[in-house]
Amino acid sequence: MFGAAPCAVDVKDGKVVRVRPLHYDSKYDPKDFNPWKIEKNGKTLEPLMKSVPSPFSLAYKKRVYSPNRIKYPLKRVDWDPKGERNTQNRGISKFVRISWEEATDIIASEIKRIHQTYGPLAILVQGDGHGECKFVHAAHGCPTLLLDKMGGFTQQVRNPDSWEGWYWGAKHVWGPGLIGMMNPAENIVKDICENSDMVVVWGGDPETTPWGFRGQFASRLCFFWSDIGIKQIYICPDVNYSVGIHADKWIPILPNTDAALQLAIIYTWIKEGTYDKEYVETHTVGFDKVKAYVMGEEDGIPKTPEWASKKCGVPEWTIKALARDWAKKRVSIGHYFGGGMARGPYSHEPARLEVILLGMQGLGKPGVHQAQIAYQGMPKNILATGSGHLGMFQSLAQTPEGERLLKPHKTTPTPWGKQLIPKTLIEQAINNPPINFWGTGGHEVPTTDQFIKYTYPLPPEEGGTEIHMIWTDTPCRITCWNCGNDIANTMRSPKIEFIVAQHPWLENDVLFADIILPVNTTFEIDDIVPCLRDGDSFQSVLLMKKAIEPIGESKSDYEAVCEVAKKLDMFDEVTGGKSNEELIRAVFDGMGFNKLISWEEFKEKEYYVIPVAKDWDKTPAGLYKFYKDPEANPLPTPSGKLEFYSESLAKYFPNDMERPPIPKWIEKGETHDERLSSKRAKVYPLLVMSNHGRWRVHAQCDDISWTREIITCKVRGFDGYMYEPCWIHPKDAEKRGIKTGDIVKVYNERGAVLCGALVWERIMPGVISIDHGARADFIIPGKLDRGGAINTIAPEAIISKHCAGQATSGFLAEVEKVTPQQMEEWMRKYPEAFNREYDPASGLRFNAWIEGDREK
């Protein structure tokens, strides 16, 4: 819905031949854009006149024409809605081609049966997450347009997967923020450039993560910081792509041990008196309690650099040097979302401690911010002033078509279904109901939601029932969420009588469906997309005209739902009687673009660049108003100040030792035991780091043949298979007889994943790194994966007992070399897994899972 880096698509003879950056000035005079400018030390940062898409965006035609595209509707061969359903064979048995007529008849019949037998809330909608840029034909959530008008549904609530620590932790220090991260954040890009001496990039990689959301502008910004003399310190276990280019100093740290380093920095500042005492006195509450814990008055253990070094692997002299250098400078902390430091067990603790670090040095003063690097804080356009770009969507919501247009999209950030299950607790809800949980995990809910206890299922008198059907348009939970093996095994439960998936590609959770609907890509539809996130030179709106005809029999997500609606006599209710062009026009008018350009001119030019506000540079940066006068400009916390100690956590969870009122170092708890001090570490002695992927966006783009040729994307094994890379330090590799190119097994008690070894010093000793999001390719479903889907062996537990987030980085595992003899044994035992059609260039193939005539 928010768009990404806009592109132009060249088509010849009905086929895509090239994807290229959109040149903003190709149809407009750049002067009309009111281009912004930031200057420092004789250097200038100003917008480019073209977008800067990621490599996989420019290669997206390979995704569109992937040999794994679903060409037509499918039914699992041994699933009979009127007989044996064989749920135990999901993910194992193949599929047969059926018609749209038969597929929609079955889906409509199953919806009626489920409603009559159990009630509407027995249908779980998995309609959230990241997807292609579409608006009318929303990539996620369209089934809600139908089911909401038929009595409701159970909603899978997407947890804040890239913001876990901030959401469950930082909210309790500075208020809701933007999914827990600092907000407001207006103009912090300009302010950091002008006033910061140093940026500490903690667990982030601005040369990678922004690619899937707004392209490569963040890279330009980091280069500019270097040009104007802003020191960049990177704290992370790996020499990631930004470290290799931008870092003045790399501080390697063991995964999920950031809290120890943070506590030692606080200790040094307190001991040496180098924090902003006046600010702490006037802008914060609870510092005395934090001080007592850090200095050892509470538990007898001072959190010294020596203490921290043993926990996090950072030498004590490095900790002291960092703390002292930081105290002398104006420092902002940079991220792009959370990275590994905010996605592990107990990640709310380092997130809270980060806010305390910033608060101790005067958060909000010029040059002192938390920055999602270029994701927020860019110059505002003339429509986004005041309430920001979200205000444009609020304006759309007030129009007659607003509810229809926004309903599918709100399934990602908002818990609005009648019955709710957090995405991290689906398996527990199916296997061991009833379940209780605190807070829905919805992105756009107040902090107080975390103090509400929810129950699944709801009481029968409220329509509550267990789920017995799943309708998914976000089928990547196996590779992107917690303990994918548990997900795979649970989808075979006989409780789940019917699963329907709609998706463009035959991958991951789709293989566990009973009926599959083929969905087309953004190149195959007419739609409109406002590209309104910060992070590009300009913000814009695109009229996306169909570039090519749909592949095979595919339809858009919206059209697929409409086909089902026809069989239920609900078509008019779903469409509201509006055509596709009328809905596109409603977006254009409802968001206010008609105030800037006529519909006729927009249709002719197909894009519009929203001018920058004339007074964009006058908006105070970040939390500057709070810094200047905390009484007149309070934070949205109970006290109005930074709450180093949370009275609310103390009140609602007085006995929670995993998320206490002040942030602490949690060695282990009832939820997790993933430290090197664990007895488990004797068997699984390595810590797994799992980043956002360099060459894909979560589970998307893993089949682009051009990027798969890069060794950091795939490693060719001795069997010709292209394996997901496993970064391992030479010292750890030597102990295990592993060399670059070897096939390795990464495993713990939750299962095993095969990868290709990449032996180098870009990862610190004691750590292995495997990017999350590779497509699962099970040898033994739910136990052994060949595709490199590392989340299949991540902890099944939530980040702590009252926080239903995912802990998918910083967990224990072991690595061993796979010999040809071991591979031959698997081939003998599981021939069907190795006999599936496979293309090393692009990976998995649609034909591998189809029985019968594939073309008719």
PyMOL commands that set and color helices and strands:
alter all, ss='L'
color gray80, all
select helices_A, chain A and resi 24-26+30-33+55-58+60-64+87-89+100-117+120-122+143-150+164-174+188-195+209-212+217-227+243-246+258-272+277-283+287-294+305-312+316-328+340-342+348-360+389-397+402-410+423-431+447-451+460-462+477-480+484-490+508-512+522-524+557-567+571-575+580-590+593-595+599-605+616-618+624-628+647-652+679-682+707-709+730-735+790-793+820-829+831-835+846-849
alter helices_A, ss='H'
color red, helices_A
select strands_A, chain A and resi 7-12+15-21+38-40+43-45+74-76+95-97+123-126+154-157+198-202+231-235+249-251+284-285+331-335+370-372+419-422+435-438+453-456+469-472+498-503+515-518+527-531+539-544+607-610+642-643+686-689+715-716+722-723+725-728+743-748+751-759+767-769+778-780+784-785+798-800+803-806+811-817+838-839+843-844+850-851
alter strands_A, ss='S'
color yellow, strands_A
deselect
rebuild
show_as cartoon
